[in-house]
Amino acid sequence: MQLKYYNIILLVFFVLSFSACKKSDDTNLVLKNDCIKRTLGPNVVGLNIEFAYAMALPKSAGKIVSAQVEASIAGAPSTYLENRSFYTNPSGVDVGIAVGSASVNTDNKTVVTFTKDTCAATLRYFYTVPEAARGKSVTFTFSATASNGETVSYTMGPYTCTKMDMKLDQVAVDNKACYFSVADMAFYDAATAASNPGKIDLVYLYRPITGINFNYALVSPTATDYLPGVTLPAGLTNSTKMVKTWNLNDFNLARLQYGVYIDDADFPAIDFTNAPNYALNLKAQAGTWVETADGKYRAYIYVNSVAAATSSMTVSIKRYQMK
């Protein structure tokens, strides 16, 4: 255990010694701190923004007694500050050692009280973006207190939180849950669609037609030429514009190795002029941009997977309200 703590101390002091610390006010103190943002991409409501917060002082000067993060906008309830300090072992695996009690959220503050006698630690902070932060900027003040009475702080941000919404792994099944609402980002069956016809923007269908690349498709209710064998519920009249795209593997939606992100600014930039109201022959890891008939929403629908055996397609969606 002493060796592990020694490794932690070396790691933290290496980080602190070679960082500019421009956002810290600890110049004349023996207690030092530093912080990095670990997550990339847009800050979407419901997702985490992750940081690593390092703090250290010489062993002869005392020990760390607490660490906290104060957000300018209180995070969602799942926000927390790790009570484990992490180091990377020779195999490249991150290992956490408990140094304090579980963090406590009080309003916009998240606090860890240390229970281990340690003079160095690196804690990870996970801020779950709340609805209250949608379209706003949020700033974080990290701080640590040592047994010698010294306190240091480090400010990160501001970071803009997106206006867009996101929903993952919605399953469409031909002739069952096949009526899609962009407003709800969900597929409904015929009975539900009939009771809310104005909400239905697209119809999913699977047609393996010989000699035609139809297969998995999303089609507007008004594009009846591309709805073979489909009897629509009454009242479905929306014509949704669509721009099909390939290899746009948004990391949040695909959750693959690609470092590509769709952000708020991407939605207004899509040109829907002369765009069709159907998208045929959709494939896994492809997708389509859509614009609702009333122009209220734009969305990107990413195809996670398709399954011929069940005539189904799994999609994930990012949606942006235009007006």
Helices and strands as residue ranges (DSSP letters): H 2-17, E 32-37, E 48-56, G 59-61, E 64-71, E 80-81, E 84-88, E 94-98, E 104-106, E 109-113, E 120-128, G 131-133, E 137-146, E 151-160, E 165-173, E 179-181, E 186-188, H 190-195, G 197-199, E 202-207, E 215-219, G 224-226, E 241-246, H 251-254, H 266-269, E 278-282, E 286-291, E 297-307, G 308-310, E 312-321
